[in-house]
Amino acid sequence: MTDLPHIIQMIITRPAGLRKTKSAAYVGVSLGHFGKMVRHGLMPPPRLADGVEIWVTLELDEAVLNLPTATTDEEVTSCDAAFGVS
């Protein structure tokens, strides 16, 4: 279940960086799917803050805006191609 108060707090305060679990929630995907998107270059790699991986929210926003739009026909999108779906 989604922790709605946490998400509302995150939107209000807008942190500069997030750990992996919160980054996945921030962009609206599961943790496993977020990791796959990072590996495939659809999401940015983390930054290192004294050995701690963090994702910059501005870079996450940019990556989400650069994702392909949904299609209504049978054409294959670049996201489909990245994940081998056809």
C-alpha positions as CSV (number, residue, x, y, z in Angstrom):
1,M,0.0,0.0,0.0
2,T,1.2,3.5,-0.8
3,D,2.4,5.7,2.0
4,L,0.3,8.7,0.8
5,P,1.3,11.1,3.7
6,H,5.0,10.4,2.8
7,I,4.4,11.1,-0.9
8,I,2.5,14.4,0.0
9,Q,5.4,15.4,2.3
10,M,7.9,14.6,-0.5
11,I,6.0,16.8,-3.0
12,I,5.8,19.7,-0.5
13,T,9.5,19.6,0.5
14,R,11.0,18.4,-2.8
15,P,14.4,17.0,-1.7
16,A,17.4,17.5,-3.9
17,G,18.2,13.8,-3.8
18,L,16.6,10.5,-2.9
19,R,17.7,6.9,-2.1
20,K,16.7,4.2,-4.5
21,T,13.4,3.1,-2.9
22,K,12.1,6.7,-2.7
23,S,13.4,7.4,-6.2
24,A,11.3,4.5,-7.6
25,A,8.3,5.8,-5.8
26,Y,9.0,9.4,-6.9
27,V,8.9,8.3,-10.6
28,G,5.9,6.0,-10.0
29,V,7.4,2.5,-10.6
30,S,8.3,-0.5,-8.5
31,L,11.8,-0.8,-7.1
32,G,12.6,-3.7,-9.4
33,H,11.4,-1.8,-12.5
34,F,13.3,1.3,-11.4
35,G,16.5,-0.7,-11.2
36,K,15.9,-2.2,-14.7
37,M,15.3,1.3,-16.1
38,V,18.6,2.6,-14.6
39,R,20.4,-0.4,-16.1
40,H,18.9,0.3,-19.5
41,G,19.7,4.0,-19.3
42,L,16.1,5.2,-19.1
43,M,16.7,6.6,-15.6
44,P,19.9,8.3,-14.5
45,P,22.6,6.6,-12.5
46,P,23.0,7.4,-8.9
47,R,25.4,10.0,-7.5
48,L,27.7,9.0,-4.6
49,A,27.4,11.0,-1.4
50,D,30.2,9.6,0.8
51,G,29.5,6.1,-0.4
52,V,25.7,6.5,-0.3
53,E,23.8,6.2,-3.7
54,I,21.4,9.0,-4.2
55,W,19.4,10.1,-7.3
56,V,19.0,13.8,-8.0
57,T,15.3,14.7,-8.3
58,L,15.9,17.2,-11.1
59,E,17.6,14.4,-13.2
60,L,14.7,12.0,-12.4
61,D,12.2,14.7,-13.6
62,E,14.2,15.1,-16.8
63,A,14.4,11.4,-17.4
64,V,10.6,11.0,-16.9
65,L,9.9,13.8,-19.3
66,N,12.2,12.1,-21.9
67,L,10.3,8.8,-21.7
68,P,8.3,8.0,-24.8
69,T,4.6,8.8,-24.8
70,A,2.0,6.0,-24.8
71,T,0.8,4.9,-28.2
72,T,-2.7,3.8,-29.1
73,D,-1.7,1.6,-32.1
74,E,0.5,-1.5,-32.4
75,E,3.8,0.4,-33.1
76,V,6.8,-0.5,-30.9
77,T,8.0,2.4,-28.7
78,S,11.6,3.0,-27.8
79,C,10.8,1.8,-24.3
80,D,9.4,-1.5,-25.7
81,A,12.6,-1.9,-27.7
82,A,14.8,-1.2,-24.6
83,F,13.0,-4.0,-22.7
84,G,12.8,-6.3,-25.7
85,V,9.0,-6.2,-25.9
86,S,7.4,-6.4,-29.3
